[in-house]
Amino acid sequence: MLTITAPTTPAPLTRTPNTGARTTERPLLRVGLVQHRWHEDEQDLRAELDEGIAAAARLGAQVVFLPELTLSRYPAFVEGGDNPGRQAEDLLTGPTFTFAAKAAAEHGIPVHASLYERDDRESGDQYDDGLGFNTAILASPSGRLLARTRKLHIPVTAGYYEDTYFRGGPATDPYPVHTALDGVKLGMPTCWDEWFPEVARAYSLGGAEVLVYPTAIGSEPDFPQFDTQPLWQQVIVGNGIANGTFMVVPNRHGNEGLITFYGSSFISDPYGRILVQAPRDESAVLVADLDLQQREDWLALFPFLTTRRPDTYGALTEPVDHASPFGKA
């Protein structure tokens, strides 16, 4: 498997004696990411992921991140039909958590993954919609669930009929910032969430330093000549700049029928620099060191969070008007 490492940690562009006062207190965080393709043979799929995780661990990664719906073929290229949730799995006893926990134990580092979660009850509510959650998890070497976050925003367009498989995550604690990774403040939204500036801003206000977006994105079936990859990358990098966050984005690659997934997984820093990136059409392992102090360096110079005007943002919390998909006329 192709392995790509960031040659050096880019210098902080705006570090001052004040913002750099804690530099020696925070060692670099070395993260790994695996870009894979789906295999019809489950053993081949797991072997590829295992190979990538092992390669990242050998290179010193302290955590490894995997793409959306890690062990599954992407299901939503067709509508879900009746009871699509029959394909979903239990959070703690299903194959995805079991796989991630086993890999974490084998390599002694946390492993992140994503699954189609079966959960008919949440916060005392009973669901009868036949859907499940699209859930990101982080498993510890000891077999514990360190973190879980449900995808909030659900796509509805041709080839990505996710609204017929997944319900959006609950509005209670929608942007959890996890600290189980040696105190690093980690957010774990998923795929379509990456297009929404409100998501990155909410996580940044919660103190998140690193956002990981497990992703499954590729061609547009109705517009096969339209390549969204540059737009996808630009919006994620831009959201990282606007919020002072590192962005870790594992995508899958390969043709699964109606959709050809375009890989291009990457890791970027708060200054918008691409630290390392995978090709479009090849499985790969990415490893990079994150200088977490750069968040404060950048936000001290460009204090986006403290110069906001929330008193003017009321329109953002109004109910969605489906009759006006392009905004008010």
N, C-alpha and C positions, 0 to 999 in steps of 0.2 A: 504494500500500500504506500502511496506517495506520502511523504512526511515533509511538512514545511514549517520551519521555525522562524520567528522574528530574529534577525541577526543581532540586534541590540535594542535596548529600551530607549526610545526617543527621549531626548532631553526635555525637561520641563521648560516651556517657553516663557513662563511668567512667574517663576518662583522668586520670592523675596525672603529676607530674613524672617519676616513675620509668618508668611504662609509656609515656609520651609522649616519652621521650628520643630515640627514633629517628624521630619523626614527619617531620621535614624531610628525612630520608634516603630516605623511601619515597613517591614521588609516587603520586597516585591512579591506579588502574587502570581505564580505561574499557573496558567490555565491551559487546558487542552480541549479540543473540539474534534469530533469525528463527523466527516461527511460520508455518507454511504448511499447505496442504492438498494431498493427492495429486491429480494430474491424469492421466487416462488417456493424454493426449498428452504424450509425453516432452519435447517442446520447450516446451510450456506449463509443465510442472513445473520445468524448469531455468530458464526465464525468470523465474518467480516467485521462486525461490531467488536467482538472480542479482540481481534487483531489490532484494531484502531485504539481501543482503550489501553491495551498492553503497550503499544508504541508510545502513546502519550505519557503513560506512567514511567516508562523507561527514561523518558526525557525530563522527568522531574515534575510533571504536572501535579498540582495539588488538588485538582478537581477536573473532571472530564464531563463535557456537555454533549448530548446527543440530539438528533433532529426530532421533529414533531412526529407523533404516532410511530414511535421508534421501531416496534416489531411488526407493524401492520403495513399492508398495501394501503395506499391512500384510498379511502372508500367513496369520497364524495364527488367523484366524477359522474356518478349517476345519483338520482334522488333515492332517498332511503327507503321509501315504501312503508309498509306496515311494520311496526315494531322494529326499527333499526337497532334499538338498544340491545337486541339479542346478541349482537357482535361484541358488546362491551365486556369489560373484565372487572373483577373486584380489585379494589385499590391495593390491598395488602397481601392477598393470596393469589392474585393473577400473575400471568407470565412476565409482565414488564417489571413490576417491582422485584419479583424474584430474580430476574436476570440482572437488574441494576445492583441489587444487594449482593449477589454472588460476585459480580465483577468488582464491586467496592471492597469486599472482603479479600478477594484474591490479590488486589493491588494496594490495599491499605489506604485508599483515598476515596472521598465521596464521588458518586457517579449520578449524574442527572439523566433523566429520560422522560418520555411523554407517552401517554396512553389514552385510550378510549375507556373512560371510567364508568362503570355501572354503579349508579347511586340513585335509588328511588326516594331517598329521604335526605333532607338537608335542613338543618336548623329547625327540626320539628315539622317541616313541610313535607307533604306527600305529593309526589309527582306521578301523573298518569299519562304523560305525553309520549311514552315509548322511547324517549331520547336518553342520552347520557351526557357526561361532561368530557371535555377535552382538557386533560389535566397534566401539568408538569410536576415532576417529583424530584427529590434529591434523597438518595439512599446513602447511609453511612456504612463504613466497614464492619460495624458491629451488627448490621441488619436492621437498624432503626430507620424510620421515615423522618428525615430531618426537616423537610419542607414540602409543601404542596400548594399549588396555585392553579385555579381553574381559568381557562380562557374566557374572557369577557365578551369580546366582539366576535360575531359569527358571520362569515361571508355567505352570500346568497346568489352569486352569479354563476353563469354557465361553466360547468366543469368543477365548480367549487360549491356544491349544494350542501354546505355544512349545516345549514339551518334545519335540514331534514335528518340530521344525525345528532347534533349537539345542542343542548340548551346553554345559554350564556351563564357564566359563573354568577353566584349570588352577589347582591349589592352590599351585603354585610362584609366588612373588611375586604374590599375588592382588590386592594393594592398592598398586599402584605410584604414587608421588608424582612427578610430572614437573616439571622446573624449566626446560624449554626456553623458557618464556614470560617472558623477561627476569628469570629467577630467581623468579618467582611460583610458589609450590608448589601444583600443580594435580592434583586427582584426577578421573578420568573414568569412574565407574561408569555403569550404564545402567538406566533404568526400574525394573523390579521390585526392583533393588538398593536403590532409594530407601526402600522400606518397612522395611528391616532396620536397626535401630539399631547392630548390630554393624559394619555396613559403614562408616557415618559415623565410629564410634569408632575403627576400625582406621585409617582415613585420617587422622583427627585425631592419633592417636598417632604417625603417620608424618610429622606436621608440615604436613599439607595446610591451605591457607588458603581455597581455593576448590574446591568440588565442583560439577561439571557433570553433570547427569543427562539425557542425551537420552532422550526419552520418547515413547511411543505409547499413550495411555490414553483411554478413553471409556466408553461405556455398557456395562452388564452385560446380555448377551442373555437370561439366565434371569430377570432382575429389571429390566425396562426402566424402572420407575418409581423405581428406587433410584439416586440421584445420588451417586457416590463423590467428586466433585470436592472438596468441603470436607474430607473425610477425607484425601485425597491431599495437599492443600496443607498441612494441619495437621501431618501426620506428618513431611513434609520440613522445614518450618520448625522444628518441635520438635527434630529431629535436628541442625539447624544450631545451635540454641541450646545444646543439650547438648554440642556439640563445638567451639563457637567458629568455625564456618565460614560463609562466604558460600555460598549455594545458587543455582545458575543452572540453570533447568529449562525447556528448550525442548520443547514438545509440538506435535503436529499438530492440526488441526481438520477437521471435515467428515465427511459420511457416506460410508462405503466399502462399504455393503451391510448386513452384520449389525451393525456397530458404528458409532456416531456419536462421533467423537473430540471431546473438549470443550475443546481449546485451553487457555486460562487460564494460559499460560506466565508465569513470574515470576522475579524475582531478589530474594532476601532477604539480610539481613545477620545477623551473629552475635547480635544482640539480638532477632531475630525480626521485624524490621520489613520489610514488603514495599516494596522500593524502586521497583518498577515492575511492572505486570502487563498482560497482553494480554486481550482479550475472549474469550469462549468460541467464537465463531462467525465470526471474521474473521482474515484473514492480517495479521500485524503485525510490526513491528521494535521491539525494546526496546533501549534504551541507558541504562546507568547507570555512575556512577563508584563504585568500591569503595575505601574507606579501609582498607587491609589491616591497619593498626596496631590496628584495633578488635578483632581476634582476641585480641591480647595484653591489651588493655584489659579485655575481658570475662573472660577466663580468669584474670587476676590477681585479680579480685574474687571470682569463683566458680571456684575451681581444681578443676574436675571431674577433670582428668587425674591430678593428684597426690594426690587423696583417694580414689581407687578402691581396691577390695579384691579384686584378682585371685585371692587365695588362696581366695576364696569362690565363684568363678565356674566351678568344674569342670563343673557340669551343662551349661554352654553348649557345651562341646567334646565331650560324649558323642555317639555316633552317633545319627543321626535314627531315631526309633522310629515307623515308619509305622503301627504298630498302635495308636498313641496320638496321633491327630492333634490332640487338644485337651489334651494333657498327661496326666500320670499320673492315673488314677482315684482 
